[in-house]
Amino acid sequence: MMIDGAALRWFPHVYAGNDTVTRYGAAWLLWGYGLGAWIALAMASRSIRAKQSTPVA
């Protein structure tokens, strides 16, 4: 994630020649990372709750 951000900031021609296209790409990356982080948090929370509710014999 950090490498994508650095590349978009310092080497935007790697992604596209047009500034507008580069900005749309950055927006998609940001939303994708945010959604991925939210899904990971939900999965971890669900796993923790499942372990806490399991009765110990």
Helices and strands as residue ranges (DSSP letters): H 2-10, G 12-14, H 19-53
